[in-house]
Amino acid sequence: MHLEENNIEWNRLLHLSNLDLNFGDLQDCLGNLTQLAAKLAGTEISLVNIIDSYTQWSVASHGLDLKQMPREETVCQYTILEEKGEFEIPDMSDDSRFKGNFYVKSDPFLKYYYGIALKSNTGVNLGALCVLDKNSKQLDHCQKKMLHLIAIEVVDRLQVWIQVKDLRNRMEILERSKRKITQDLGQHIGGIVGIARMIEKNIERQDYDNLPWLASLLRKDSMSIREIPEQSIHGAVEGQALAENRFSCESFSEALFKLYNPQAEDKQIELSISVSPEAKKLSILKSPLLAITGNLISHSIVSTPANGKISLQIDARQPYEGEKTLEIILSDSSAGIDPHEAKSILDGKVKSILGTDSENLFGYGLSLVKHLTDYANGSFVIDSKPGNCSVYTIKLPV
């Protein structure tokens, strides 16, 4: 792969990881657009696919119940590399690149493909909108033009979906702030009223000795009222932001298994994920942990041969006084990594690693793991020998 292509793909993957998309929540947002695309093209199937380093995630679909598949088996991986931003194959059964794929030589016996790259407002290809059919065909200029407009609408809706999600979080923050301000104001006003009554009683008894002290308390309480809105909003923002971006280690492990076990099963690999009792008690940050661990698991699935095993252990350590550390250890039965390649990755160099069948030409998973771990102030260790198993250890501050 050329250096320029290398840089484009690396920047694309970084941009995609920063979007922090939830691949399971987009069908309602985009499903009607896939239906419209299929109707317009006269095809049975239409998909919206997001493509990361290892996987094509079908986030919206019409005519085919597909959630994910290995990137190296997809047609859309070619679409996002096309300068024109589109890719058409009249008959995949006559194309040496695709005729051996399961969806061509067996059910659903697909032949026709037309895909359009989903380009973000920064010029990054996130994935593709595609239409597929069991019959060989070609689309006319008008149909293709309309599909390009639908692809633009897909990207616009993705951007709106992200913004709406952020807006909802902000609205929840404001609601929490309003409740906190009301509560704090009530407490301070109650204190002011109490001090005022004490002043009245002292005046009635002509006891003026405590009046300066009471007046000072009254002034301090009155001044503190000015700070309540800012303090409450700041505290609510921090608290809500942390709450929105956290989940338990147990739910984290369940999410990982749900997302990546289908890929492992497809390659007849046994994937196991365990959480220690100490880690189960922890609340951890979602981002960038999901991207870090997901890329690590995906890399192992690609690198491990059929009938192999992948084991992921999630633990919590506190070797010294102070902050706990989340420890993620993944071991697999892959052929291992050359020590020079491992050192290059750990030195921060972007490396693409091929899979067990020379699959996954854009296997930047380990480089992404290193980059994202460094960004999170964590550490990443590779213990791998060619011809032997690989063990990867990630440590992150909780």
N, C-alpha and C positions, 0 to 999 in steps of 0.2 A: 504494500500500500504506500502511496506517495505521502510525503510529509504534509502537503496541503490538505489531503483527504483526512489524514490522521488528526490534524488540528481541528478541522470542521466537525468531525465526529465527536472528538473529545469535548469541544465546546457545546455541541448539541446535547450530549449526555448530561453535562453539568447544568445546562439550562433546564432540562427536563426534571432533574432531581430537585432543583430549586422550586419548581411549581408545586411540588408536594401533592400531586393528584391522587385522589382515592379512586382506584380503577373500578370499584364496585358500585359507585354512586352516580354514574353518568348516563345510564340507560334512559331514565326518565327525562333527562335534559336533552339527549341527542337522538333518542329512538325514532321520533317522528321524521327526523331528517334522513335517516337510513331508509325508512319506508318511502319517502318522497324520491330519494335517489334511485331506488330500485324501480319505482313506477315510471319515472322519467326515462330511465335507460332501457326499460322493458326487460329487466333481468329478474331472476328469482331471488337473488341474494344481494345485500349491501351491508358493509361493515365500516365502522369507524375504529381504526387501529392505532394505538399508541405504541411506539417501538423503543425499548430501552436497549441496553448493551446485549442482553441475552434473550429477551422475550418480546413477543408481540401480544399486547393486551387488547382484546376486542372489547372496548368499553361501551359500544352500542352496536346492535345488530338487527337485521331483518332477514328472515328466511333461513337462518342458520344459527343454531344455539351453540355459539363458540365463545369461550372466555379467554383462552390463551393458547399459544403454541410456541415452540422454539423458533427463535428468529431465523435460523438458518434454513428452515423449511418454508418460509413465507415468500410471497411474491412482493409484498409491500416493502421489503427491505431494499429492493431495486428501485422502487418508486421514489423513495426519499433521497436517492443518490442521483436521480436524473436532473440535469440542469434545467430542462423544460418544466419540471415539476409534475410530469405525467408519464404514465407507462401503460402500454396496451399490448395484449397478447390475444390474437384472434382464436388460437387453439393451443392450449397448454400441452395437449397430448402429442403435439408435433414439435414441441420445444424441448431440447435435450436438458435444459436447466430445470424443468418442472415435471416432465412426463413420469418421473419415478416417484413423485410425492404422493402420499396416501390419498389426498383429496382429489387427485387426478385419476389414479389407476384403480381406485375403489370408491365406494359411496362417500360423497355425493357425485363423483365422476364429473368434476368441473372441467370446463374447457376455456370459456371466455373470461378474460380479466381486463379491467380498466381501472387504474388508480390515479389519484391526485394527491400530491403532497400537502399536508396540513402545515402551512407556514405561519409561524407566530408573527406578531408585529415587529419583532426584532430580526426577522429573517431566518429563524431556526425551524427546521422541519421536525415537528413533533411526532408525526406518523403519517397515516394516509386514510383518505376516504376511498373505498373501492366498491365496484359492482362486479358480480360474478354470475355466470350462468352455465348450465349443463350443455348448452349448444354453442357452437362456434358462431361468431357474429362480429359486426363492427358498428360503432356508433357514428352518427353524422356530426358535422361541425356544431350544429345547434344544440344537440344533446350534450356534447362535451362542454360547450360554453355554459350551459345551465348547471352541469355538475360542478364546474369550477366555482360558480356562485354559491352552490350548496356547501362546498368545502370551505369557502370564506365564512359562511354562516356558522359552520361547525366550530371554527376557531374563535369566532366572535362569542359564541355561546360558552365556550370553554373559559374565555376571559371573564365573561359576565358571571359565570358560575363561581369562579375564584373570588371575584369582587363581592358577590352576594354573600358568600361564605364569610368573608372578612367583615362585611357590613353587619351580618347577624351577630358575629362575635362582639363587634363594637357596641351594638344595641344592647346586648346582654351586659356589657361592661357599664354602660350608662345607667341601665336599670339598677344594677347593683350599687352604683355610685349614689343614685337618688335615694335608695333605701338607707344607705350608710349615712348620707348627709342628714336625712330626716331624723335618724336615731341620735346622731351626735349633737345636732342642734337641740333636740329635746333635752338631752342630758345637761348641756351647758346652760340652756335657758333656765332649767330647773335649779341649777347651782346659783345663777344670778338672782333668781327670785328669792332663794333662801338667804343669800347674803343681804339683799335689800331689806328683808324682814328683820334680820339681826340688827341692821343699822337703825331701823325704825324703833326697835325696842330699846337700844342703847340711848337714842335721843330722848325717848319717853322717860327713861330713868335718869336722864342728864348725866349719863356715863360716857364721857367723850374720849377717854383714854384709848379705847380700842378702835375708834373711828378711822384713824389713818391706816391702820392695818387692814380693816374691812374694806376701805376704799381701794387699797392696793389690790386686794383679792378681786374686787369687782372689776377693776381696770384690766387685770390679767385675763379674767374669764371673758370679758368683752372683746379684748384683742384676739384671743384664741379663736373666737367665732369666725373671724376673717379668714383664718387658715383652714377651716374645716372643709370647704369645697375642694380646694387644691389637694389637701392631704387625702381626702376620701377618694377622689378620682384617681390619684396616683396609686394609692393602695389597691383599689379595685382593678385598675388596669394591669398591675403586676400580678395580682392574684388570679384574675380571670385568664390572662395570657398563659400563665403556668398551668392552670387547670385545663384549658383547651388543648394544650400541647403535651399532655401527660396521659399515660395509662399504666396499668399494672404489668409486671413481668409475665404474669399468667396469661392475661389477655393478649400481650405482645406475642408470646409463643403460639397461642391459638391462631392469631392473624398470620404469622409466618407459615404455619403448617397449612392453613387454608389456601394461601396464595401459591406456595411452591411445591406442595406434595403432588398436585396433578402433573407437574413437569417431571418430578422424580418417578412417579408411577409410569408415565409414558415411556421412560427409558429403563424401566424395571430396576429402579434403584430404591433401596429401603432408606427412607428419611425418618430420623427420630429426633425429637426435640424435648429436652428435659429442663426443668427449672428447680433449683435447689430451694429448700425451705426458707433460707435466708433471703433469697432473691424474690420469693413470692410476696414478701412484705413490702417490697420497694415500689415506689411510684417513679416512673422514668419518663424522660422526654421522648416524644414520638419522632421528632425531627432533630437530627438526621439519622436516628438509630435504625429506622425501618429501611432507609436507603442503604446504609452501611451493611446491615445484616443480609438484606435481600440480595445485594450484589455478590456477597460472599457465598451465599447458598447457591445462587445461579451459576457462579463460576465452578463450584464443586460438581453440580449436576452435569455441566458441559464436560468437565475434565474427568469425571468418573465413568468407567465403562459399565455396560449393562450388567445387572446382577450384583452391582457394588453396594456399598453402604456409606451413608453420610450421617454423622452424629453431631448434634449441636447441643451444647450445655450452656446454660445461663446461670451465673452464680454472682454472689455479692461478696466482696472482700473489704476488709478494713485492717490492713496490716499495721497501720500506724494510727495514732490519734488524729481525729479529724474526719474529713469527708470520706464516705464510702465510695468504693469503686465497683462498677458493673463489669463483670468479666464474661466474655463470650468466647468459648472454645469450640471450634469446628474441626472435626477430623473426618477424613474421607479415605476411600480405598483407590484413589487415583494413582496415576503413574508418577506423580510428583512433579516438581518444577526444578529446572536447572538452577543451581546456586547463583550463577551470574544474573539470570533473569530475576530471581527473587531479590537479589541485592539491588538491581536496577530499579525495581518497583519500590522497594523500601527507601531508596535514595530520592524518590519523588519523580522518577522519569515515567512518562506515559508509555505503557507497554500493552500490546495486543497479543493475547495468547490463544492459540488454536485449541479446539476441543479434541475429543477422542477419535473422531472421524474427520479431522480437519474442518470441523464445523465452526461456526461463529467467528467469522473473519474480523469482527469488531469486538473481541472479548476484552474490554477494558475494565472488567469488574474489579480486579484486584487493585488497579491503579486508582479507581474511584473510591474503593474502600480506604486506601492509604490517604487520599486527598481529603475525604470527608472526616476521617478519624483525626487527622491533624487539625482540621478546622474546629473540631469539637474538643480540642486539647486532650486527646487520648493517645493511645499507643497501639501499634499494629506489628505483630511478630509472625514471620513465616518460618516454619520448621518443616522443610520438605527436602526429600532426596529423590533423584530420578530412579524410577523403578520401585519406589516404596510409597507408603501412604503420606499424606500431607496433613499437617496440623497448623491451624491458624488461630492466633490468640489476639483478641481485641480487648483493651481496657479503656473504659470511659468514666469520667467523673459523673456521679449521679446528680 
